[in-house]
């Protein structure tokens, strides 16, 4: 037996010395120097990234790590062939016999007369050294929505010849980046101020503020809620539309179908780490213009606003949706009517508009793509609720709010605005109602003041109209067209996995019976199939009647039992209307493209039933009770 003091760990064979296959310092330096030298010419500075005090440099997306490793291997082979043996090249390390004897007597190792040659490292070692020592050199990923000015400057820098041109372009490019940086810093500063104010509230005050949101539905959307001495930051933007039904396990035929669209608009409250998703069905959609955006922002303040007196809003630089006269009129109207005491509306530089709502949209889209079955709007609401783990995502359907004609309503008091495209900051204060302060950049000390009211209009006129509950005209969604409803019912309905939810997404259009629409019922005429295209015609004939409907170019009253009218709407479109001479009802009126040929036998209107005869271009059908438009 041995005592505890006699037990010692086994010594590794390479302890005290480096193994023979260890990576030498020369090989490391060779890899790092190759990467930096290779990126010195084609790499360009990334306008959006700054790590510490070092800006990232990106290679073109056509490069890959594997291709760069291949170039590195070729460079190492060329370098090794360039180094000749010591006997064939003059070398400063060559020693005389006397010096060699002195090294031997002193027991000093003789210097190697051959200059050092780098060795080729493996591919994994090459990647590891790149990620460890060259963090600021990256390969550009595929991106969209880039800044036009940045991309134009980088392309010009790559192909410019003289140093003077490169210097002028580089100065303009850096000035553009400094503007984008200033606007980004102001956006982050506004978030920090709002977060600091919210953190200063006690938990009891926070619960009381959030508890008032539940009673907002019963109140009028034109009721003042600004009762808290609070400053809040909101950002809003549209997201790319999604579709229902959706499944991550998609059938091949569904790729060629156009499912029901759902438009998404988000308003983010950065201090609360929360975003409201307005889910707008295709039947409830009326566009994405300024009137729609203002209506959605107004609905957010009514249903989800915290009752703050001061608010800072952030949006991208889209003139059709956000930076326009209607939006500025609406902000001034809110301040005049007392819905807010102070509003600051900020816009980002075009091309540099990525902000908090985009991150929430990314979380939602990631969770959406992983779902097996999203059959209806209720499933999409659950998907929104579960998309945020550390943040809160609140869905909002088309309920308790309306679209309004804000441009018509506000245009009677406010005058048109011009020259607002270059400015990025707009401020409205209750102490100066009807006055808007404009700054090109947030750091401008002398803002431009504009009086927005029309001549003869007083502030009291707007306030009295608000107290009298004078509302703007309501925009009612038109809903789905008959053709779209028929398409969803016949082409998309089968892809809804839950049969109980099919009527929620793809209901049967009014007037279409199950017999005529099941499986896309079509008629047989002369051995050729005529596909059922559209919906029912009112006042169908009774069972057993025989009607004659004439095709496109057969003469009117050819057999005395039917007439055909043709009206020209434009050069490329004809309206075909068919009237039955027996009952006098119009069975079809459908715009179709003109083929330009006279003797086409394209049947544009038929009654469903069995073909009895076809004489002189006329089709006689035994009616079964349903009239269907055929193409």
N, C-alpha and C positions, 0 to 999 in steps of 0.2 A: 504494500500500500504506500501511497505517496501523500504527503500533506498538501494543503491548499496552496502553500507558497511555491510548491514545485510545479504547479500547473501553469503553463504559459501558452498563449495562443500560437497557432502555427503561422510562421512568417511566409508571406506571399513570395513567389519566386522573383517578381519584379520590384520588390521593395528596395528602395534606395537607388533605383535606376529606372530609366524610361524603357518600355518594351521596344523591340526592334521595329514593330509595325506602328508605333505611335506617330501621330501627325506632327510633323516638324513645323517650326515657326515659319520657315521659308514657304512651305506649302500653304499655310494659312494666309500669309501676306500675298502670295501669288493669286489666290482666289479673290480676296478682297480687292486687290489692285485691279484685277481683270474686270470685276463688276463695276467698279467706279469709273474706270477708263471707258468701258463699253457704254455706260449711261451718260458719259460726258457730252456726247454729240447728239444722239437722237432723243434723249429724255428731256421733257419739258416740265416746268414747275406746275404743280397742281394748285389751281386757284382756290380750292375749297379746304385744303388741309394745312395745318400748321402745328407741328408737334414741338412744344417748347419754343425754342428760337430757331428751329430748323424747319424749312419748308420741304414738303415731300416732292419728289421728282418721279414722274411716271413715264414708263416706256409705252409704246403703242400696243394696243390690245392684240396685234398680230404676233407679238412675241410671247413665248412661253418659257418657263424655267427649263424645260427639256431642250428647247432650241438653244437657249443661252449656254446650257451645259455642253451641248455639241460644239458650239463655237469655242468654249473654254478648252475642250479636249484637243481641238485642232491647234489652238495657240500653244498649248503645252508641247505638242509634238513638234511644232515648228521651232520652238525654243530649244528643245533637246537636240534637234538636228543641227542647230546653229552652233552649239558648243562643240568644238573639235577636241580631239585628244591632246594631251599636254605636249607630245612630241611633234605635233604639226602646227602649233600656234605659239607665238611668243607669249610667255606667261610671266608675270612679275613674281610668281611663287617659285620659279626654278632656282634651285640651290646649287651652289658650287660644292665640290667634294670636301673642301675644308670646312664650310659651314655645316655640311651634313655630319662630319665627324664630331663637331662641337655639340650638335644636338644629341648625338648618340652618347657622348661622354657625360652630358648634363642630364641624361635620362628624361629628355623632353620629347614629346611626340613630334615627328616631322610633319610640317604643314603639307596638306594635300595639294599637289601641284595642279589638280583639275578644279576649275571653278565650280561652285555648287549648281546643280541642275534641279529644278522643281519636279516633283512627281505628281502624276495625275491622281486626284482624289475621286472617290465614288460620288454617285449622283446624290445620295442621301446626305453625305458630308457637305457637298456643294450647297444644298438647300439649307442645311443647318447653319453653315457659316454665313450665308446670305441673310437669314433671318436674325442672326445674332449681331452682325457687324454692319449691315447695310439696311437698317430699318426704314430709312427715308427714301429708298429706291424701290418702287413698286411697278407692277404691270397694270396698266389701265384696264379696268373692267368695262364691259359694255354698259353705256348709260344713255339716258334720254333726257329731254327737257334741259339741254345745256344752254348756257348763256351764249347768245350769238356774238357778242362783242369779244368775249374771252376766246371762243373758238376761232374767230377771225384773226385775232391778234396772235394766237399760237401758231396758226397755219402760216401767217405772214412771217413770223420769226423763223420758222423752219426753212423758208425759201428765200429770205432776204439775203442780199449779197454784201452790201457795204456796211461798215460799222455805224455810220451815221443813221442809216435806216433802222438798224437794230436798236440803236439807242432811243430814237424817237418813238418807235413802237413799244419798246419796253417801258418808257416813261408814261405813255398813255395807258398802257396795261396796268401798271402799278397804281396809277391814279384811280382807275376804275375799281381795282380791288380795294383800295382804301375807302371808297364810298360804300362798297358792299360791306366792308368790315364795320364801318361806323353805324350803318343801319342795323347790322346784326348785334352790335354791342348795345345799342339803344333798346332793341327788343329784349335782350337778356336782362338789361337793367330794369325795365318795366316789370318783368317777371319777378325779379328779386324784391322790388319794392312791394308788389302785391303779396308775395309770400310772407314778407316780414310783417305786413299789417295783419294778415290772416293768422299767423303764428302768435301774434300778440293778444288774440281773443282767447278767453277762457273756454273750456270744453262746454260749459253750460251755455255760453253765448253762441257757440258754434251749433249746438243741438237746436237751440231756439231759432237760429237763422235758417237752418236746413229744414226745420219742421214747418216753416211757413210755406214751403214749396207745395205741400200736399193740398193746401186750400186755394191755390192759384187757379185751378180749373173752374171753380164756381164764379170767379171774378171776371169782370169785363176785360178784354185785352187792351182797353184804353183807360185802365185805372192806374194811377200813379203808385209805384212801389218803392220810390226812392226815399227811404226813411232811415237808412243806416249810414253812419259816418264811416264809410268803407270805400276803399279803392280796389278795384278788381281788374284783372287782365283776361281778355278773351281773344281767341283767334278762330277764324272760320275759313272754310274752303270746301270745294266739291271734291268728291272721290269718284274714281272710275266706277261705272255702274256694274252691278252684279245681276245674276239671272236666277230664276227659280222655274222649275225644279233644277237642282244641282246635285251631283254625286261625284265623289273622287274616283269611283269605279264607273267610268263613263262607257256606255255602249257605243259601238262604232257608228251606228246610224244617227245617234243624237248629235254628232258633230255637225251634221248638215241641217239641223233644226235651229230655229230662232226662238229661244225660250222667252218667257215673260221677263221683262226688264224691271229692275228696281234701282232707282237712282238714290245716291247716298250723299247727304250734306252733313258736315260735321262742324260743331262749335266746341272748342276746347277751352276749359277753364284751367289754366296752368297752375295756379296756387293750390287748387283742390285735387290735382292729378285726375281730372275727370273730363270726359268728352261725351257730348250728346250727339247721337247719330239719328238724323232725320231720314227715315226710310220711306221713300216716295214710290209708290207703285206706278207701273206704266199707265194705268187708267187714271191716276191722279196727277200725272205730270203735265205741266203747262209750259215747259221750257226752262232755260237756265239764264235768262236775262236779268237785268237790274231789278225789275219788279219782283221777280221770284226770290232773289237773294235778300232784298229788303224785307219781304214778307216772312222769310225764314228767320232772319235776325230778329224781327219783331216778335215772332212766335217764341223764339228762345227767351227773350227778355220777359215775356209774359209767363211762360211755363217753368223756366229754369233759372231766371235771374235771381240773384241773392238780395236785391233791394239796395244795391250800392248807390251812392250819390255820385261818385266819380268812377269812370270806367275808361280803360284804354283798350282799343281794338286794334288787331293786327290782321292784315290780309295780304294776299299777293297783289301783283301789279296789273291784273286783268282789267282792262278798261270796260269791257262789255258787261262784267258782273259786279265789280267792286268799286273801281275808281271811276265814277261817273257822276253826273249831275243829280240823278235820283237818290243815290246813296248820301251825298252831301246834304241835299234838301232834308232827307229823313233825319240825319243827325242834328241838324239845326232845329227841326221840328220837335225832337225829343227834349232838347234843352229848353226851348221856349215854353213848352207845355208842362214842364216840371218833372218829366219822367227821369231826368238826370240833371245834376247841377253842372257837370263838366264832362266833356267827351273829347278824347284824343284818338284820332284815326290815323294809323301809321300803315305805310305800304313799303314793301321791300323792293330792292332793285330787280329789274327783270332778269331772269336767269339765275338768280340767287334767292329763290323763294322757298326753300325747304325749311319747314318749321314744325312745331309740335303736332298739329293735326295730321301731318303726313306720317308721323311715327305711330299714331293711333290707327290710322288707316292701314298701315303695314301689319300691325297686330291683328286687326280684323281680317284682312285678306289672307294672312297665314293660317289663321284658325278656320276660315271659310273653305280654303282649298283642301283641308284635311277631313272635312265632314263627309261621311258616307252618304247621307240622305238629307237634303234640305228641300222639302216638298212644298211648303207654303210659307207665308209671311210669319206665321207663329214660330216655325223652325228657324227662320232668319233672325227673329228677335232673340231667341235663345242663343244663337251663335254670337250675336253682338254682346250679350251679357257675359258670356264665357270667354270672350277673346282677350280680355285684360286680366292678368294675374295680380300684378302689383298696382294696377291702376283701375279706375272705374269707367266702364263703358255703358252708357244709358241709351237705350233705343227709344225713339219717339216716332209713332205712326201719325198718319194724317187724321188727327183727331183734335178737337177743341181749338182749331186754328184755321185760318182761311188765307187764300191769296187775295191781295188787294191791288187795285190800280193806283199805286202810289204816285206815278208820274202825273196822272190826271188830277189827283186829289191835291198834291202839293204844288202843282204848277200854277194854281190860281193865286198863290201867295208869293212864291219865290220866282225870281228871274233866272233865266238861263246863265250858266257859268261857262267860262272859256279859259284856256291857258292853264289847265290844271294837270297836264300830263307829266311835266317835269318835276312837280312837287311830290314830296313823300310824307309830309306831316300836315295834318289838318286839325285845328283845335276849335272847340265851341265852348263858351262859358256863359252861365246864366246871368252873370253881371253885365254882359254885353250881348243881349239877345239879338239875333239876326245878323251877327258879325262873325265872320270866319277868318281865322288867322292861318296863313299858309307859309310853310317853310320848305324850301327845296331840300335841305338837309337838316337833321335835328340840331346841329350845332350852330345854325344861323341865329344871330342875335337880333336881327331886324326883320321880323316877319311882315308879310304883306297882309293887310286887312281889307276884307271885301264885305260890303253890305249886301245881303242876299235878298232882301224883300223887294217886291215890285213897288214902283212909285204909287203912292196913295194907300198902300197896305200898312197897317199898324200891327204891332205885336199883340195888342189887346184883341184884335180880330181873330187871330189864331187861338189865343187862349179861350176866348168865349166860345168858339166853335168846338174846342176840345171839351169844355165843361158841359156843352149841350149835347155831347155824344154824337157829333157829326162824323160819320164814318166814311172812309173811302169806298168806292164801288168794289164789290166782290167779284173775283174771277172764278167761275165754276169750271172745273175740269170737264173736258168733253167725253172722257171715257174711251173705251176701246171701240174702234170702228167695227162694222159688221164683218168685213173681210178678215180683220185681225182676230176677232173672236172665233170665226170659223176655222182659221188656221190653228189657233191654239187648241181648239176642241178636237180637230181631226189629226193634227201632226204631233202635238206635244203632250196631250192628255195621257197617253199610254206610258210616258216616262215618269209620271208621278207614282212613286212606289206604293204609297199608302192609298188604297182605293177610297177611303173616307175623306181624303183631302183633295181629290181631283176636282170636285165642284168648286173649291176655293180658288184654284189657279186657272183651270181651264173649264169653265162652266159651259153648258150647252147654250148656244145663242137662242134668242127668242124667235119662235116661229119655225125652228128646225126640229123635226120629229126624229125619234130614234131610228125609224126605218129608213129615212132618207139620208141620214148622216152616218150610220154605222158602216165603218170600213170604207168611207168615201164612195157612196153609191154612184154609179155611172150608168149611162145608157149605151146600148149597142145599136149602131146605125150602119147597116151595110157591112157588118163584120169589123168595124173600127170602133174603139172605145172612146166615148166622149166623157172626160172627167168632170165630176161635179165640182163647181168652183165656188159659188157664193151662196147666199142665204135665201130664205124664202121670199116669195112675192106675195103681197097681201091679196086677199080675196081669191083664194084658189078655186078652180072649178070643182064641181061635185063629181063624185064617182060615176063612171060610166059615160060621161060626155066625151065627145070627140072634137078636138080643136085642131086647126091647121095654123102653124106658125111658119112664116116664110123666112128663108135664109137671106143672106146679105144682098145679093144682086139679082134675085128673081123679081119679076115685075109685080107691081102692086095689083091686088085683086085678080091674080091669075086664075084662081078657081072660084072666086067669089066668096070665100069663107074666111079670109084674113087679110089684114093690111100691114104694111111696113113703112115706118117713117125714118128718115135719116137726116140728122142735123149736123152741120159742120161747126165744131167749136174752134178748131185751129187747123193748121195745115197737117199736123201729124196725129190728130185725135178726132174720132168720130163718136157721136152719141147715137146709139141704136135704141129705139123705143118700139115695142111691139104691142099692138092692140088687137084683141080678138073681136071679130065682127059679130060673134054670136052673143057674147055676154058684155062686150064693151069695156072690159077691164084692161088696164095697162099691166102687162105681165113682167116687163123688164125695162130697165133704163140703165145702161151700163157703158161707161167710157172704155173704148178699146182702141188700140193702135191700128192705124190704117195700113194695110199691106201694100197698097199701090197697084194691086191686080184686080181686074174686073170680075173674072169668073171664079172667084174663090167660093167654096161651099162651106165656109166656116159658120157653124150654127151658133148663134149668140143667145138664143133664148129657146127654151123647151119646157114642156111640162113633163114631169116624170111619169113613166108608164112604158108600155110595150109598143114598139114600133109596129104600126099596122101596114103602112105602105110609104113609098117614097116615089112620087111622080112629079116630073118636071121641076126638080129642085125643091119640092115642098115635102115636108115631113108630117105625117098624120100619126098621132099618138093616141092610145087608149089611156085616158087619165086615171090615175090611182089616187088622186086627192092631194098631191103635193106639187108645187111649182118650184123648180130649181133653175137658177141661172147657169148656163153651160158655156164653156169657151172651147 
